[in-house]
Amino acid sequence: MDERIFCQSCGMPMTDAEHFGTKADGSLEEDYCTYCYQNGAFTNACTMDEMIDFCVNMGMDSGMYQDREEATKGLEAWFPTLKRWKQAD
């Protein structure tokens, strides 16, 4: 599959069934990952800025990002396009 599916909350690539969150009935939630969404609800009530900070910190710790400011700017541009944050202020 060439098209990558990304969590519409944190941007994590979801490539395997275990990456997907779950709806209240236990079925897979196709829009959100298991870290962001379980049993039909978000696992963490946070703002988009808080999610960006969390993701930048995780990316810096894992070596995915080398420059905090550049990573933050990139996520600040991308996250407003994700489903969870489109309606956010």
DRENDO-1510 file (C-alpha; in Angstrom, 1 decimal, always signed):
<recs>
REC; n; res; u; v; w
REC; 1; MET; +0.0; +0.0; +0.0 .
REC; 2; ASP; +1.6; +3.2; -1.1 .
REC; 3; GLU; -0.7; +5.7; +0.6 .
REC; 4; ARG; +0.2; +6.2; +4.2 .
REC; 5; ILE; -2.5; +6.7; +6.8 .
REC; 6; PHE; -1.7; +9.1; +9.6 .
REC; 7; CYS; -3.4; +9.5; +12.9 .
REC; 8; GLN; -5.6; +12.6; +12.6 .
REC; 9; SER; -4.6; +13.7; +16.1 .
REC; 10; CYS; -0.8; +13.1; +16.5 .
REC; 11; GLY; +0.3; +12.4; +12.9 .
REC; 12; MET; +1.7; +9.0; +13.7 .
REC; 13; PRO; +1.9; +6.7; +10.6 .
REC; 14; MET; -0.6; +3.8; +11.1 .
REC; 15; THR; +0.6; +0.8; +9.1 .
REC; 16; ASP; -0.6; -2.2; +11.1 .
REC; 17; ALA; -3.9; -3.0; +12.7 .
REC; 18; GLU; -2.5; -2.6; +16.2 .
REC; 19; HIS; -1.7; +1.1; +15.5 .
REC; 20; PHE; -5.4; +1.9; +15.1 .
REC; 21; GLY; -7.5; +3.1; +18.0 .
REC; 22; THR; -10.8; +1.6; +18.9 .
REC; 23; LYS; -14.4; +2.7; +18.8 .
REC; 24; ALA; -16.7; +2.1; +21.8 .
REC; 25; ASP; -17.8; -1.2; +20.4 .
REC; 26; GLY; -14.2; -2.4; +20.1 .
REC; 27; SER; -14.0; -2.1; +16.3 .
REC; 28; LEU; -11.0; -0.2; +14.8 .
REC; 29; GLU; -11.1; +3.5; +14.5 .
REC; 30; GLU; -9.6; +4.4; +11.2 .
REC; 31; ASP; -8.8; +8.1; +11.9 .
REC; 32; TYR; -6.9; +7.9; +15.2 .
REC; 33; CYS; -4.1; +5.8; +16.6 .
REC; 34; THR; -4.3; +3.6; +19.7 .
REC; 35; TYR; -2.2; +6.1; +21.7 .
REC; 36; CYS; -4.7; +8.9; +21.0 .
REC; 37; TYR; -8.1; +7.1; +20.9 .
REC; 38; GLN; -9.4; +4.1; +22.8 .
REC; 39; ASN; -12.9; +2.8; +23.5 .
REC; 40; GLY; -14.5; +5.6; +21.5 .
REC; 41; ALA; -12.8; +8.5; +23.2 .
REC; 42; PHE; -9.6; +10.5; +23.1 .
REC; 43; THR; -7.1; +9.3; +25.7 .
REC; 44; ASN; -5.9; +12.7; +26.5 .
REC; 45; ALA; -7.8; +16.0; +26.6 .
REC; 46; CYS; -5.2; +18.5; +25.3 .
REC; 47; THR; -4.9; +21.4; +23.0 .
REC; 48; MET; -3.2; +21.3; +19.6 .
REC; 49; ASP; -0.2; +23.2; +21.0 .
REC; 50; GLU; +0.1; +20.7; +23.8 .
REC; 51; MET; +0.0; +17.8; +21.3 .
REC; 52; ILE; +2.6; +19.5; +19.2 .
REC; 53; ASP; +4.9; +20.0; +22.2 .
REC; 54; PHE; +4.5; +16.3; +23.1 .
REC; 55; CYS; +5.2; +15.1; +19.6 .
REC; 56; VAL; +8.3; +17.4; +19.2 .
REC; 57; ASN; +9.6; +16.1; +22.5 .
REC; 58; MET; +9.0; +12.5; +21.5 .
REC; 59; GLY; +10.7; +13.1; +18.1 .
REC; 60; MET; +13.7; +14.8; +19.7 .
REC; 61; ASP; +14.1; +11.9; +22.2 .
REC; 62; SER; +13.9; +9.3; +19.4 .
REC; 63; GLY; +16.3; +11.2; +17.1 .
REC; 64; MET; +13.5; +11.7; +14.5 .
REC; 65; TYR; +14.0; +15.5; +14.8 .
REC; 66; GLN; +17.4; +17.3; +15.0 .
REC; 67; ASP; +16.1; +20.8; +15.4 .
REC; 68; ARG; +13.3; +21.6; +17.9 .
REC; 69; GLU; +12.4; +24.9; +16.3 .
REC; 70; GLU; +12.2; +23.5; +12.8 .
REC; 71; ALA; +10.2; +20.5; +14.0 .
REC; 72; THR; +7.7; +22.7; +15.9 .
REC; 73; LYS; +7.3; +25.0; +12.8 .
REC; 74; GLY; +6.6; +21.9; +10.6 .
REC; 75; LEU; +4.0; +20.5; +13.0 .
REC; 76; GLU; +2.4; +23.9; +13.5 .
REC; 77; ALA; +1.8; +24.0; +9.7 .
REC; 78; TRP; +0.6; +20.4; +9.5 .
REC; 79; PHE; -1.5; +19.8; +12.5 .
REC; 80; PRO; -4.3; +22.3; +11.6 .
REC; 81; THR; -5.0; +20.1; +8.6 .
REC; 82; LEU; -5.6; +17.0; +10.8 .
REC; 83; LYS; -9.2; +16.1; +11.5 .
REC; 84; ARG; -9.0; +16.5; +15.3 .
REC; 85; TRP; -7.6; +20.1; +15.0 .
REC; 86; LYS; -9.4; +21.5; +12.0 .
REC; 87; GLN; -12.1; +22.9; +14.3 .
REC; 88; ALA; -9.7; +24.0; +17.0 .
REC; 89; ASP; -8.9; +27.6; +17.7 .
</recs>
